[in-house]
């Protein structure tokens, strides 16, 4: 580096003129992003928060939306299905994320091995993830139909199944089915990301460990896991944030039923806003979801920082 | 001076030419009035019914263009509510007397739809149709004593559709479908497992278990026929203390439906389309159908099956002394209060009631113009017979309340829970009653 440049950037304090020019340049770079984010993210979020404190109903003729304090939030907590909704949302998120992560890791480890046709299998693995949700849901709805579904027909023939297999009729079975479909639809994304991380681990590490007598489990524990952990943690956070607001997959399969067993918060937001026109209440639910996501992200990043410091 | 005068003359001539050209230009470039028509009808209806009507109308009204806003039936009501709230709805709006019309009307201060009384008064179309005298249901579209829509088409439901050959093979006649008890026995007989694999190949009855937004067509007649409903005879005032959703009559009705569903119907969550497709392909022997489903059956069945095997019987009576109570409703067309050209919009919705337009609409619904009924039986005999048969019975509409969408959801959830067995019938209806009370109070 040129000595003068070195002095100017590191050793010496930047001149006010240069500092201003740099600030302008930085501003020019970030301004488009700030404008786009403001229009499509910050302003809508602010508007949603504002509406959650207003009396906002599409079926009310009044154009004014008076301040309602915490009335919408109290109404959300007072919903008869609030407990079921909370339970369904948390259970679905925990089970679905757990399933996706474990299955994703398992498949990634399998596909990281060398075998004939590996690239074909890797490509095929992506099909569920690449398919539109509408297609996936319809495929499962048809395959699991108790009257003409191929899957339910096969399951009905099992010796321990009595009568036609009606997975979407029971509360527990319907919940289990949407969770499994959610896992099946999204695990390839986890596998893909983890495969990329696994591909970056030098083979020398494993060779050295083998010489030292480490078995496959120990190799995984002491080489693979520490190497993929940062990606794993990021994926985990993203998956929790994506899964907790799941709507389309569940709505397309069960519409939140039967008996609200699969009625996660995303479905209730939709119903309140677009079917019952209780926009204020829907916004309050949206804000609660946002707060949950924020708290989760903050805790996660704090833990990440602590781990980084250690 | 001469030069000055000639300059003035030239200037005057130029001004006259410019102004004359301007006038000519403005008259030849008159901007066409564009009226957007909100409707949810399927592509076939748009092609065979709505577009020809618009074309004919535009021939006599060259300054008006009717733009069809093709909105899917699944999203129509959500879109309409949002658009009215945002003030961007179409000029002409198709409504449904059984889908909470009052709710949409009350979204705007003073009403979202224009009162039409002054337009209708004394209005006679070129073909002699008097809007005041010759249109059915004209008084069913009144809000606060004012007519806010013209009923374009009307529907009646249901009749029991059956396969003639399947009934004959089981040794049954349409009379066996005339009461609930005899219908149950007939449906049991019609449920056949030919290959003995434990799953019937033909079901005696088909009933949709998922009818969100459509519960008024597919559940209510069972409740009404048994003597129940949501409010007594669905008449106001619509207050929580008048709700009868968990009445013994409703419990009896849903218990019966559950028995029928469990013993004779295809299981699982089924939509109306699923059931009608199964009826058309022969895996369901009987089901309830509305007048517009006849057109759907025609497109799903072979010509021979449609002509010779499709039969209709009246909806079964609860008992000898309790006759069927059916559902009726209309699709009125209203004019938005935001419409900038209400006179032209009214001309168009009036034209929808002309004999020409009404004959085109007969394919899937009953016309509202009384003057075309003589032709109905000639053009669409099955539809005409269907409507005629329905008219022998009492017909009701669901309550037109602001909270109808919530009621529809509750109705769907509770009856579906009872049929699928996730709740007992009593628990399901008690839950429904409580939810309806909450909806009315909030």
Interface residues (C-beta under 8 A of the other chain):
Chain A: X58 X59 X60 X61 X62 X63 X75 X80 X145 X146 X147 X153 X156 X163 X164 X166 X168 X169 X170 X171 X254 X255 X257 X258 X259 X260 X261 X271 X274 X275 X276 X277
Chain B: X78 X81 X82 X84 X85 X103 X106 X107 X108 X109 X110 X198 X199 X210 X212 X266 X267 X268 X269 X278 X283 X402 X403 X405 X406 X409 X413 X416 X417 X420 X421 X422 X423 X434 X435 X438 X442
